[in-house]
Amino acid sequence: MTFVSHPRISPDTVEERGYQTRMVEQCLRANTLLILPTGLGKTVVAARLAAEYLDKGKVLVLAPTKPLVEQHADAFSKFLVGANVSMLNGLMKDSKRAGIVESSDVIVSTPQTVENDLDAGRYTLEGFSLVIYDEAHRGRGDYAYVKVAGYVPKGARSVGMTASPGSSTDKIEEVCLNLKLRRIDIRTENDPDVAPFIHDTYVNRIEVTIPQDIQDISALLKVMLDHFYGEMCSLGLANRNIPPSKGYLINLSNSIQQRVADTGGSGILFKGLTLGKVCIQLLEAVSKVESEGTTVLRKYLDRLEEESKQERGGKAAKTIMNRQEYAAVRIILDRTNVEHPKVSRVMSLVSRTLSSSPGSKVLVFAQFRDTCEMLVDKISGIPDAKVSMLIGQSKGGLRQKEQIALLDGFRSGESNVLVSTSVGEEGLDVSNTDAVIFYEPVPSEIRTIQRRGRTGRRSDGEVYVLIAKGTVDEAFERSSIRKEQDMRANLERLSERLGRGMSLGDGGQTRLDGFDRPS
C-alpha cells in the first residue's frame, strides 16, 4: 500500500488513491461540489485539501450533526501535522468560541453555531482560506449552510461534499448556487479509478403479510379518513380526484392558513384547518399500524388521547376520539397480542448475522423512536446480542456526548446491534457493519442511499428492506427507487453536459457558466 506524502499529512495515515488525488487537484482550481459514493473517503479528500490550504489561512469544516462534527475533528487531528484542530458548539460561552476561532487552524462545527456567531459579529471569516460543507445536499432553502456561505470571503475556496445530491438537476443547481460552487466533480461506482475500491452490497427485499387484527385496525382508520377527507372535499377545500396524502394535506393546510391570514378567516376555513389536521393524524395512525405495528400505534393513540384533553389545540384529536370506529380500534388493540411480523423477521436476521461469525455487527434503522424502543426490547432477548439505541436530542433524547459514546461503543464492540432513527443515516463512520436492516423503506433517495451506505465500506455487506405487502411501505419503496433512478440518470446527463463545457440550467445550449467536468 502506498501512502500520501505531504509535509502537512501525517506519514502512513492516508492511502494514496488516484481518484482522491485527482479530486483534490480539481478542487484547487475552483469552488467544487464533490459527489462521491459513501465509504470512498470524502473526509480524506477534505483533509488533503486542508493540508494544501493551511499555509494560506484557517480552515472551516461544517457538518450537520454534532456526532459528525466530533468524527471530523478526530479525523483531521489524526491526518494533519502541525494543525490546531478545534470544535465549536452552542453551549460554549460566546467569548470562548471567538477565542477558539482566533487560536485554531482548523475549526469544525455545525453550521447553526457559526451562522449565529457571524450574525452577531463575534468573528468573521476573513483570514479563512477554505470552507468545507459536508453533506452539502442540505445547502438549500434557508438551511444554515446557505447563510454561512454569504459570509465567506471572495478569495476563500469553498468545497461541498455529498454521496446523494438529490434526484433532480434543479436541486443540484440550487446547492451549487447557494454555496457558490462553480464546478462539479462526479464519481460513481462504475468509474474505472473508483471500481477497485468498491465492495458489494447485497440488497435483500423481504415481504411480510400483515395479520388480520392489523388489517382490521387499518380498515377502521381508513373509514374515518375517508369520512373526514370527504368533508373537506364537500366544503370545496380539497379535490376528490386527488387521494389524501400527507404532503397534499400539509399543502392544503398551509393554503388555508394563508387564506385565514389574508381574510381574517371564516367558519368553513377554520373547520378546514381542523379537518386537515384530523386527516394527517389518521394517515399517521394508518402508517404506524401497517408499517410499524400495534405497540407503536398504542403509544401514538395514547398521545392523541392526552392531546384531546387540552383546552387549546386538542380539537382534532377529540374529533377522532368521538368516532365509533375509534372505539372499535381501541377494543381490538386491548384484546390483541399480535405484533407486526417485521419484528420476528428483524430478530431472525439479527440472530443469524451475529451467529455467522464472531464480531459481527448489525445496524437497524427505524423511522420512529417508539419503534426503536420496541425493537431494542425485543432484540435484547437474543443470545449474544448487545443492543444500544441511537436517537436524536429532541424530547429527552440523547445528548451529543451520549451519542458519541454510544457510537464509539458500537465501533469498539461494546455493543454489536445498533438500533437507530435517522440520526444514524448521515455520514457516520460505522464502517465494519456486516448488515443493515431497514425496518421500513423511506420515500427519499437521499436517506435510502445514506442508510445503505452504512455497510459494504470495508468488506461486502448485506442490506435487508422489510416491506409489508399492500401497505404504504410499497408506495414508499416505489418512490425511493424512482427518485434514485432519476438521480443517477440526471447525474449521467449532467456529467455529459459538463464534459462538453456546457453550463447548468440551459438545456445544453450555452457555454461559460464556470461549470466543467473534471479531466
N, C-alpha and C positions, 0 to 999 in steps of 0.2 A: 504494500500500500504506500502511495506517495502522499506526503503531506504538504500543505501550503507553506511556502517560505516567505515571510514578510516580517520586517522589523517590528510591526505592531501586533502580530499574531503569535500567540504562544506556540513554541515548537511542538510538533507531534500532536496537535489537538484538532486540526481541521484537515480532513481528507481532501486531496486535490481531485475535483470533479470538473470535467471540461465544460459542462453546461453551466455550472455555477460561475466559473471563471468568465465565461462569455457574457453572462447576465451582469456581473459586476462591471465588466468593461463597457457594456452598453449603457448602464446607469450613470457612468462617469460622463457620458455625452450629453444627457438631457434628463429632465424630470420624467420618471418612468413608472408605469403600473406593471408590476411583475405578476404574471398568472402562472402558477406552478402547482402541480398536483400535491396533495397532502403527503407529508413524510419525506419530501425530497430536499429539505433543507433551506426553507425560506429564511429561517433565523441565521443560518450560516452565511447566506448571501448578505443579509443585513449587517452581520458582524464584520464581514470582509469589506463592505462599503464603509463602515465606521472607521476601520483601520486606515482607509485611504483619506478620510476627511478630518481625522483627529488633529492633524497638524495645522489645519486651516481654521478650526473653530470647534465649538461644542456640538454634540450630537444629541438630538431628542428622539426618543423611541416611544411611540404611543401604542397602547394595546387596550382593547375594550373591557377587559376584566382584571380584577386585582390578582388572582392567581396567575394569569398570563403575564402580568407585569413582573411578578416575582420570578417566573420562569425565565423571562428575557433577561432580567438583571443578573440572574445566576449564569446564564449562557454567555453574556457579554463579559462578565467578570472572569469567566474561565478562558475565553478565547483571546481577549485583548491584553496587550502588555503596556504597562505604564499609563493606564487609564483609570481614573477615579469614577467608578460607576455607582450611581445613587438612585434611589426610588423616591418618588413623591406620593403622598396620599393626603386626602382631605382632612384627616384627623390631626395632622401636624399644625402647629401654630403658623400663622401667615408669615411671620418674620423668619421662622425656621426654614420654610420652603424656599423663600427668597435667598437665604444664606446657602442652602444646598445647591441651588442653581448657580450661584456665584462661584462656589468652590469645586464644582464637579465638572468632569469632562463629558460624561455620558449620563443623561437623565432619562429614566424610564418611568412612565406614568400613565394613568388612564387619561383620556382627553378632557374629561369633565373638570378635573382638578386644574389642568393647565389653562383651560378656557377661562375658568373663574379667576385665576390669578392674572391672566393677561387683561381681562375685562377690568379688573380692579387696579391695574397698573403696578402690581407688585414687582414685576420684572418684565423685560421684553425679550424677544428672540433675536435681537441684534447680537452679533457675535456667534450665532449658530451657523454651522456650515452644512448640516444635514438633518433632515426631518424624515422619520420613517413611520408610516401608517400601517400597522399590522391589521389583518382582516379589513382591508381597505374597502371592501364592498359595502361597508357601513357608511361610507362617505357620501350620503345622500340626504336630502331633506334638510332638517335642522340639527342633525347629529353633530356632536361636539367637534368631530374631525373637520367639518366644514368651517366652523367658527375659528378654530386654531389656524387653519390654512390661510385665513385672511390676515393673520399677524406674521406670517413667515416672510422674512425679507427677500427681496428680489434675487440677491446673489446666492441664496442657500439652495442646495439640492434637495428635492422632495422625491420620495420613493414610496409607492404603495405596494402592498403585498396581499395576495389572496389566492386561495385554491378554487374559489367558486364565485365568480364576479356577478352572476345573475343570468337570467335566461334571455334577456333582450339587449341588443346593442344600445338602445336608449339608456338603459341603466348603466352600462359600462361607460358611455359617453358622459353621463351625469357625474359619475365618480371622477373621471379624468378632469372635467371642467372645474368641479368643486375643489379638487385638491391640487389643481394647476399642474397636472401631469401631461406632458406633451408627446409621449410615445408609449407604446405597449409592447412588452416582451412576453410572448406566449410560449409556453412549453406544455406539451401533452405527453401522455404515457406512450404515444406512438412515435415520438421524435427519437431518431437513432441515438442521440447522445444521452437521452434520458432512459430509454428502454432497459439498459443493463442494470439499472438500479431499482427497477420496479419489481415488487413481489406480488404474487397473485392473491387476489381477494375473491373468495367464492361466495356469491350471494345466493342464499337458500330461502325460497319463499315457502312459508308454512301456513296452510289454510286450516282453520278450525270452524266448526259449526256451533253456533250459539244454542244453548239448551232452551227448552220450552218456556221456563219461567222468565228468562231474559227476553225471549221473543214476545211474551205476553205483556211484560212491562213496557217494552218498546212500543208495542201496538197502542197501548193506552196513552202513552205520552204523545204519540203521533196523532191520535184522535183529538187531544187537546190542542196540539199545534195547528192542525187543520182548522179547528173551530176559530181560534183567535186570529190566525192569518186571514181566514175568510172575513172576519170582522174588519180587518184593516183594508181589505180589498173593497168591501161594501161601502166603506167610508171614502173611497177614492184615494187612499193613501198608499196603496200597493197595487201591483199588476198581477192579475190572476194567471197570466201566461208565464210568469217568472216564478219558479219554485222557491220557497223560502230557504235562504242560506244565510249564514252568519254575516258574510261580507255584504250581501244585499240589504239585510235588515239594519246593519250598522249605518250604511249609506242613507237608507230611508230615515233613520232616526236623526242623523246629522242634518238632513234636509228639513225635517220637521222642526228641529231645534232652531234652524236659521229662520224659518217662517215665523216661529213664535217670537224670535228676537226682532224681526222686521215689523210684525203687525201687532205685537202685544198678546197674541195667542187667541184661541177660541176653544170651545168645548171639544170640537172634533180633533183639533190639533193636540190638545192635552191628553185626550183619550188615546190618540195615535201613539203618543210617546209611551204611555203605559203598555199598550198592546205590543209595541215594538220590543220593549224590554221583556215582556212575558214570552214572546216568541223566541227571543235569544236565549232566555233561561231554559225553555223547553228543548230547544235544539241542543243546548249544552247537556241537558239531562239524557237525551237520546244518545248522544255521542258517548257519554260516560258509561251508560249501561251496556251499550252494544260493543264498545271498543275496550272498556276498562274492566267492568264487572260490577257485581252487586255491592261489594264493600265500598267501592269508590262512590257509587250512586247514593248509598245511605248517607255518607258523610256530606255529600253535596246537598241532599234534601234536608239534612239536619241544619245546615247553614241557611238554606232558604226559609225554613220554618222560624229560625231565630230572626231573620230579616223581616218576616211578615209581622212580627210583634212590634216593630218600630213604628212610632207615630209618623215619622217622615222617612220616605224612601222605601217603605215596605209594601207599597200598594200593589206592585206587580207580583211579588211573591204571595201576597194574600189572595190575589185573584186566582192564582194557581191552586192554592190550598183549598179554596172553596169549591172546586170541581169534584164531582163524584168519581171521575176517573182517577184523580189523585188519591182519593181514599182507597180505591182498588189497588193502586200501585203499592201503597203502604201495606196493605194486607198481604200481598204476595211477598214483599220484602221481609215482613215479620215472620212468615212461616217457612220461607225457603232457606235451605243451607247450600244452595247451588252457588258455586263461584265460576268465574269465567274460565273456559277451557284453556285460555292462554297461560293461566297460572301454572297448571301442571306441565305444559309444554316448556315453559321457562325453567322450571325446576329440573325437568329431564335433561334439557340442553346444558344447564349449568353442571349437573351431576356428571354427565357424560364427558364434558370438557375437562373438568377437574380430575377425573379418574384416568383420563387418557395419557397424561404424563405429569410427573412431579413438577411443581412450579407453574402450572397453567393458570391463566388469569382470564376473567370474563368481565366485560363491561355491558351492563344492561341499561338501555335508555327507555325512559317512560316520560310521557308528556306532563303528567301532573304529580305534585308532591304526594297526594293521597295514594296514588298508585305505587310510588316509590316506597312509601311506608309499608304498604301491604306486601310488596314483593320482598322487602328486607325481612319482614316477619316470616314469610313462607320459606325463603331461601336459607334462613338461619338454621332451619331444621335438617339441612342436607349435611351428611358427614363430610368433614374436611373443608366445608365452606366457611370462610372468614369474611363476613359481609360488612361493608360500610356504605354510607349513603351520602352522595354529593348533591347539595341543593343550594339555591341562592340565598342572599342575605335578607330578603324581604320577609315580613310577617314572622319574625322569630326564627329565621333560618340560620345558616352557618356564617359566622364572621370570616373575614379574609384569612386570618391566621388559622382558623379551623379548617377551611377549605384546603389551604396549602399543606397543612399537616396531614390531612386525610389523603391527599394525592401522593405525598411523599410515602405514606404508609402503603399505598397500593403499589407504587413503584418498587419499594423495598421488599414486598412480600408479606408485610404485616397483615394486610388483607388481600384476598385473591378474587373477590367478587365486589365490583363497584356498581351500585345502582344509582343512576344519575338522571336529573332533569336536564334541560337544555344547557345549563351552565357548563356541562362537561363536553359540549359539542365543539366549541371553537378553540382550535389551536393547541390545546393542552397536550403535552408530551406524555402519552401513556403508550409508548412505542412497543412494549412487549406484550400487548394484549393479544391473546390467542383467538378470542371470539367476541363479537359484538352482537347483541340481541336488541332488535327494535321491538319493544312491546307492542307498538303500533306504528304504522307509517305516518310520515308527516308530509303535508302538501306543499313542501318547499324544496326546490332543488338544492339550494344552498345548505339547508340544515341536513338534508339527506346525505350530501357529499361530505359534510363535516362529520356526521356520525360514522359513516362508513370508513372514513379515513383514520379512525382510531385504531384500526387493526391493519395488518399487512404492511407494516412500516419497516420491520427488521427481518421478517420472515412471512411466509404465506399465512393468511388469516381467513377465518370464517365469519360471514355475516348472516344472521337469521332475521327475517322480517315476518312477523306474525300478522296474519290477515284473518279477520272474522268475516266469513262469507255473507254476502248480502247486506253489508253494513257500510257505514261511512268510511271504513278502512279501505274499501275498494276504490272509492272516489278519491281519497287522499293519495293512494298509491298511483292511480292513473295520472293525477295532477303532477305528482313529483316526477314520474317518468317522462311525461310530455315536456315539462319545463327543463329537465336535464338534457333531453334530446335537442330541444330548441337552443339551449345554451351552447352545446357542443357544435351544433350546425352554425350558429352565429359566430362562434369563435373561429371556426374554419373560414367562413366568408370574410370575417374581419382580418384574419391573418393574410388571406389572399389579397385583399384590398391594400393593406399596409405594405405588402411586398411589392405592389405596383406604385407605391408612393402616393396613393390616394388618401384623402382626408376622411374623417368620420362624418357621418350625417349628411352626405351629399349624394348617395347612391352611386358613388364611384365616378362622378363626372368632373370633379375639380381636384386640383392638387394643392400642396403647400399649406397644410394646417399644422405642420410641425409633427405629425404622427408618422412613424415609419416602422417597418418590420425589421427586427434585428438581423444582421447579416450572419 
